[in-house]
Amino acid sequence: MRALAYDGLALTGRQLRRVRNSPGLAVLTQMMPINMLLFFGYVFGSALAMPGREYRAFLVPGLLAATAAGGLMTGMFQAAADTHRGVSDRLRTLPVSRAAVPLGQAVADLVVTAVGTVPLLLVALAVGWRIEGPAPEAAGAVGLLLLFRFACTCAGVWLGLLTRSEEAAGQLGAASFVLPLLSDAYIPTDHLPGWLRTLAEWNPISAVTTALRDLFGNAPVPRGAAWPVAHPVAGSLGWSLVLIAVFLPLAVRRHSRGE
């Protein structure tokens, strides 16, 4: 366990140095949700049956959840890059804990996400979003968000090791952009066709989004929704823990075997 902790910290530092050496990419990645907040908040808000400020209060938790789901793409691309460039092969020749490699990547991504969330929240406050719930519940919302990001990154790392190609990982990662669109992150699901509403409500992003809206005090839990959305905190924890339990061992095994 001590070796895992030591190696994990060392590999987390390696990933953070990678971010430091590519500041432009990091800034561009963090600017994307801010741009979406400004665009969706002022364009979609005028097209939906919600006043602008009310829609922005609805939108911000959805953007936070969608940003957390972006760990799928980030984890995929970084793991594929290390595999394609021979870094993973080199790490396997060193006396390094096999679990430390995917864990180090996921933890480093978590640190970057936590820091990058601050500008998004500041811009959200500037455009009228407010935390209307108790402070402990708001802190719980942030913790839930980071747990979901970690879970999505674990899934992304496994997929990146599976593809082994930066190009394939990039294309597959870009396709994951559709996942927030099939949820209630940007629009309410009340008026969707039955089958599409069911699909959206069983999307893990919907559970996380609804949990954030509830914990931040921005919107009540909808009635008559599927179980993960009707019980959003439990649903979000369940989805996150299932993703971690499934994909983290798969990522460790894939890295260890080096197939």
Buried (B, 14 or more C-beta within 10 A) or exposed (E): EEEBEEBBBEBBEBBBEBBEEEEEEBEEBBEBBBEBBBEBBEEBBEEBEBEBBBBBBBBBBBBBBBBBBBBBBBBBBBBBBBBBEEBBEEBBEEEBBBBBBBBBBBBBBBBBBEEBBEBBBEBBEEBBBBBEBEEEBBEBBBEBBBBBBBBBBBBBBBBBBBBBBBEBBBEBBEEBEEBBEBBBBBBBBEEBEEEEBBBBBBBBBBBBBBBBBBBBBBBEBBEEBBEBBBBBBEBBBBBBEEBBEBBBBBBBBBBBEEE
